[in-house]
Amino acid sequence: MKSRLFCKTATALAVSVLATGTVYAQQAPVDQAKEEAAPRAKDDAVRLGTITVIGSGAKLAGGNMINDDSVKGRSTITKAAMEKEIATGNVLQSIAQLPGVNTYNYDATGLNGGDVSIRGFGSDQIGFTVNGVPVNDSGGYAFYAQEMIDKENLCTASVAQGSPELESPHSGATGGSVSMITCDPNDTSRLRFSQTFGGLNLFRSFLRVDTGRFLDNKAKVFLSYSHAEADKWKGVGKLKKDHVDAGFTLDLNEDNHILGSILYNRLYNQNIFSVSLCQAQLVPLSSCAASFASGSDANGTPYGYNYDYGANFKALKTPVGGTAQTDVTQSPVYYGMALNPFKNVIASVSGSFKVAQDTYLKVQPYMWYGFGNGGWSQVILDETGTAAKTGSSGTSLIGGAIDINGDGDKLDKVAVGRASVTKTMRPGITGELSTTLDSHYLKLGLWYERAQHRQTQPGVRINADGTPADPWLQDGCIKRTDGTCYEGRDSKTISTAYQIYLNDQITLLNDRAFISLGLRLPHVTRDVTNYASETPVPTYTLVNGVYTKGANVYQDFNITRSFRKALPQIGARFNLDSKQHVFLNAAKNFRAPPNYAYQVSSSGVYVASVNGGPVQPFVEVKPETSTMIDGGYRFQSKDISFTATLFSSDFKNRQVSATDPNTLVTTYVNAGGVKNRGLEMEVGSGVFGGFSAYGSLTLQKSKITDDLQLTATGFLPIKDKEFGKTPKKMAALSVQYEQGPVYVRLKGKYTGSQYVDLMNQEAAPAYTTGDLDAGFKFGNFGSQLKNAQLRLNVSNIGNAKYRSASSILTNTQATPLRTTNGSTASQSASTEFYYLGAPRFTSLTFSVDFE
């Protein structure tokens, strides 16, 4: 009943909007030159699958919105809005107010990243690009916002809520896409310096040099460097970031252009701990285990909202030769081991060349490199080599007994530090040939990429102060008897992706009507080689349909799988008059299975040898697919712009780790689908007496379409439940006053309650946050000091306490299964862990240009 009411309400809103549009269509056409003062989206003339902004972003919605003629839902925030945000912020903070976007950050500075979902699709189902380069993890599709671009160099961030652009180089975007574009170098020479101070001992310095135009005004270059560090908002530890951005443009002539960028980032962060409700003391103690009654954990760390990694290190045994000793691990680990060091480079060169009349060739080679680690823990290694290979009693090393702690014997069970190391080399290239024939604009494009993804999990000794011997895990690994490193995982994935796309854009009825017909043909091959590690390969025997667990084996193996799909995109736009148009778009998206579906795992039996055969996936996983439909109305002028979009998504073959009903083993499977319907609206004003405003509204209703089969006859009854982390309502408002040297901006965001499990048994409550941004522009001092200004940024001004789930669980309470044979069965409860909202945070930034 509620679902039908929702659909009727959304439909009524859309009809009323269209009716309003009809009234406006009867009015006289406006002066087009006057309307061109408003910022407008335009396809990038050089980079593929990106847009640029024509006009000043500050003239509409304070930079939070631009006029857009896209045939689908798309929202863009410009530099005019982002330059007023906190200097250390990341792109997830910038797009938080856009419709459809549900995002949170682990801390207020933005240095620790965060997470996002759009229309219910998680960040690993959304395609992210920087200057047209794909930046999701090539193996598991994760996105790390803190690694991308310094805020001063970010010009636009665009969100396509439903489907990526036809040209986008993605193999894992069943949801929408987010495109980030750096600013070009300045036309004139300049040196910009800014300094930020704030709470939590925040300190950040930024320096950017622009050469201005040279080589007969054909070339220009910029180079910037920043260093930032701050304390964590809870617990003990620091966040450190060094970042370099560089870019150039080369205008060979009016028809041929080359531009490029190199972005380097180095992080050395200590993680923020995600907590259960009992650890955070957000529920009555009577509902928690007895161990929570003491008020602190076994390491003496107090429970509560600020519960975090241990502040004190529990010392390990002093090695004594000839004596059997057993270390005790610490959980959560000591903060000095809760590390996330990572460095990465994103480099690209884009060129656009005229090859014939109205015919252009665009080419963009790129390289993404990353190296670092995360997920630190203490594990017990057994020197004797006689214990079970894995288990609570300790893990023995391949090859047998070895002295790990250097006391001269092989009798001990020694705690070591271990983390997952990733090294990625990801070269690729995109190219497009386009031409105009009468009313047709035709495009033929190709994307090719070959990513090598090396993943290991070595261990190192723990220093007396609790820190790992080598936090980057490049030296000092625990070695086996043959001199190779102990590894909790050891694999190499070569992911080869290519995509051909075709597009015909047709203009009709004297430019009043526009139709876009597109087709993407992606092909993805996962070539996964697993090397023998201390995480074993399981074996099974299969007799008469019954799987029986056998002995573990330790061996190399290779699994190769390929996936392809034809993905059509059809869109249309009709101009009601010079200010109004309606649009409709339908697109199909897909996501190849992640590489970890073909690796040994401690989370379940993803691969196995059955009846002595080669190691293969325990269940063959299909690609995820989605069908997205957007339809809406836009009214656009320099004084006010309004967009209303009705959307429908049909998501199939959702990939999860769950119990396979045929084998009764936890493995990686397809688990049905989800449908989501909704309405997104955004409105932005021009500037009136110094005031401008922006608002967005999201209404959505998700529904799971299938029960989750957990046994041969038992189903978890999740059909018709709401999908997790998909709030029904979100609303955002930004009001800005800017007059002369002063500006003040207030922003607010309401996020409705959202379930954290598929059974809808536990929900994160609704919450509202507010931010304040203010500044004073001192102007120029003499002939060389220009544009001096002071900025104040206050986040979470109301000091709201809120929480966001770290993952989506199946159920948080013990739940009876629906069985087909009348038997009784149930699924035990799982515990959700949350990231908590950071408290109020204040920073000051002073900047000045030297010209």
Residue, then its C-alpha position, 0 to 999 in steps of 0.5 A: m500500500k505504501s509503495r503504491l502511494f509513493c508511486k502515485t505521489a511521485t507521478a503526481l509531482a512529475v505531472s504537475v511539473l510538466a503542466t507548469g512547463t506547458v504554461y511557461a511554454q506559451q510565454a514569449p521567448v526570452d533574450q538568449a544572450k541574457e540567459e547565457a550568463a548562467p553557467r552551462a555544461k558542455d562536453d569537454a573538447v579534449r577529454l572523453g566522457t567529461i564535461t566543462v562549464i561555460g560561464s561563471g559557476a558563482k552566478l547560479a546556486g552559489g556554484n552548486m548547480i549548472n544548467d545542463d542539457s543532458v538526456k539523463g539525470r546529472s548534477t554538477i558542483t563547480k569550483a565556485a562552491m568547492e573553493k569555499e569548503i574546508a581545504t583538506g576536504n575530499v570529493l565526497q564532502s563536495i557532492a554530499q548535497l546533490p540529489g540521490v547522494n548518500t555519503y559520510n566521511y570518517d572524519a571532518t577533515g576529509l583526510n581519512g576518506g569515507d563512503v557513498s551510495i547513490r540510488g542504493f548502489g555502493s561506491d564499489q558499484i559506481g564508476f569514478t574517474v579523474n580527468g577521464v581516468p578510471v580510479n576505482d580499484s581494478g580488482g574489487y572496485a573500491f574507491y578511496a576519496q582521500e587519494m585524489i585531488d587537492k581541493e584548490n585544483l578541483c574545478t568540477a565534480s559531476v554525478a550521473q545518478g543512473s548510468p555512466e557516460l557512454e564513453s566512460p572506461h568502466s567495467g564495474a559500474t552498475g550504478g551511476s558515475v562520478s567525474m572529477i576534473t582538475c582546473d587548467p593552468n592559469d593564463t597568467s603567471r602566479l604563485r598561490f600560497s595558503q595556510t590552514f590551521g584548525g582543531l585537532n592540531l590541523f596544519r596544512s600548507f599549500l603552494r601552487v605555481d602557474t607559468g602563464r602562457f608561453l611558447d607564443n601563447k600556446a602552452k601553460v603549466f601548473l605545479s602544486y604541493s601540499h602537506a597536511e596533518a591532523d590528530k584523529w577525532k577519537g582515540v590516539g593517532k594522526l593523519k598525514k598527507d603529502h600531495v602533488d598535482a601538475g597539469f599542462t595545456l598545449d594549444l597547437n592551433e584552434d583545432n588541435h589541443i593537448l593537455g595532461s596531468i600528473l597527480y601524486n598522493r602519499l598517505y600515512n594514516q592511522n585508522i578510525f575504528s568502526v564500533s558496534l552499538c554496545q561498544a559505543q554504548l548507544v543501546p541499553l547494557s541489558s541488551c549487550a553481553a555481560s562483558f560490556a558491564s565493566g565499561s571498558d575492554a580487556n585492554g582498558t579502553p573505555y567503551g562509548y562514543n569515542y571508543d577506538y583502537g587501544a591506546n596502550f600496547k600489551a607487551l609480548k613475551t620476552p624471548v627465552g631460549g629453550t622455553a615454550q612461550t605463547d604470546v597473546t594477541q590484542s584486539p582491537v590492535y594497538y593504535g600504532m599498528a592500525l595503519n593505512p600507508f598508501k601512495n599512488v600516481i594518476a597520470s594522463v595525456s589527452g589530445s584532440f586532433k582535427v583529421a578532416q572537415d568536421t571530423y576529430l580524433k581524441v586519444q587519451p593514454y593513462m597510467w594508474y599506479g598504487f602501492g600500500n597496505g591496510g587491515w593490520s592485525q596481530v596473528i599467532l605464528d607457530e614455530t613448531g610446525t606441528a600445530a594445525k596449519t591454521g586455527s586459534s592455536g596458531t598458524s604454522l608456516i609452509g615448509g615446517a618449523i622455524d625460529i621466528n622470535g630469534d631465541g634459538d628454539k622452535l618452541d614458541k607461538v609468536a604474535v606478529g603484525r600482518a596487513s594486506v599489501t596491494k601493488t597496482m600497475r594500470p596502463g590504459i588508453t581511450g580513443e574516439l573518432s567523431t564526425t558530423l553528417d547533416s543532423h547526425y553527430l557520430k562517434l566510434g570509440l575504443w577503451y583498452e586497459r591491462a591492469q596488474h594487481r599484486q596482493t600479498q599479506p606478509g607478517v613482520r615482527i612487532n617492535a617493543d613499542g607496539t609498532p610494526a618493524d616495517p609499516w610499509l611491509q617492504d622489508g623484514c618479512i617473517k620467512r619460511t625455511d626456504g627463505t620466502c616470505y610468510e603470506g596470508r594471501d598471495s595472488k596476481t590478477i591481470s585484468t584486461a578490459y576493452q570496450i567498443y562504443l557507438n553513438d549517433q546523436i540526432t538533432l530534429l525539428n530545428d534543434r527542438a528535439f534531440i535523440s541519442l542512440g548508443l551501444r557499449l560492448p565491454h569485455v573483461t577478462r580476470d586472469v587470477t594466479n594464486y600462489a601457495s600461501e598459509t591460507p589453504v585451498p579447501t578440498y571436497t568430495l562430491v558423491n550423490g550430490v553431497y559435498t564432504k570437506g576434505a584435507n586442506v592443500y597448499q598449492d599454486f593455481n590459476i583461474t581465468r574467466s571472461f565476461r562480455k555484455a551488450l549495453p544499449q543507451i537510448g536518450a531523448r530531449f525535447n525543448l518546450d521553449s528556450k528555457q524548458h525541456v523534458f528528457l528521457n533515458a534508458a541504459k543498461n549497465f554491468r559489473a564483472p565479478p571482482n577478482y577476490a571471487y577467484q582467490v582463497s579467502s578466510s571469509g568463505v570457500y570461494v575456490a576449491s578442488v572437488n574430487g581431486g580436480p583443478v581448483q575452480p570457483f566453488v560457484e560460478v558467479k554471473p556479472e551484476t546487471s542493472t537497467m536504469i530509466d530516467g525521465g524528467y523536466r528542466f527549467q533553466s535560466k540565469d535567475i532560477s533553475f529547476t530539475a525534477t527526475l523520476f527514476s527506476s532501477d532494476f538491479k539483478n544478480r547482486q554479488v554477495s558472500a553467502t551460504d550456497p544452498n547446494t553445498l551449504v558452504t559460505t561462498y561468493v554467490n549471486a543473490g537476487g535483485v533489487k528494484n528502486r523507484g524514486l524522485e530527485m529534485e534540485v533547484g538553484s537561484g541566481v544572485f539577488g542582493g548578494f543572496s543565492a540558494y540551492g536545494s535538493l530533495t530525494l524520495q526513493k523506495s527500494k524493494i528486494t525482489d528475491d528471498l535469499q536461499l541459505t540451505a537446500t530448503g531454507f530461505l531468509p525471507i527478505k523479499d519485499k524488504e527495503f535494501g540497506k543503506t538506502p534512505k527513503k528521504m534526503a534533503a539538502l539546503s544551502v544559502q549563501y550571502e556574498q557582497g563585496p569582500v564578505y561571504v557567508r554560507l550555511k549548509g544543511k543536510y537531512t538523511g532519513s533513517q536507513y536499514v543496515d540489514l536485508m531483514n530490516q531488523e536494525a536501522a541507523p536513525a535519521y540525522t541532520t547536519g549543518d556546516l558554516d563557511a565564511g570568508f573575508k577578501f582583503g583584496n590586493f596589497g601593493s602591486q604583487l600581493k593579490n587576492a588575499q583572503l581569510r576563510l572560516n569553516v565549521s563542520n557539524i555546527g550543531n554537534a550532531k551525533y549520528r552513525s553510518a553502517s560500515s556494511i550491509l548485513t543479512n540479519t541482525q537478529a536470529t531469524p527463522l527461515r522459510t522452508t519448503n519441506g516444513s522443517t525448522a531452521s533459523q539464521s543466527a544474528s550478525t553484529e553491525f559495526y558503524y562509523l560515527g559522526a565526527p563532532r563539530f570542527t573548526s578551521l581557518t585558512f589564509s591564502v594569497d597570490f603573488e603575481 
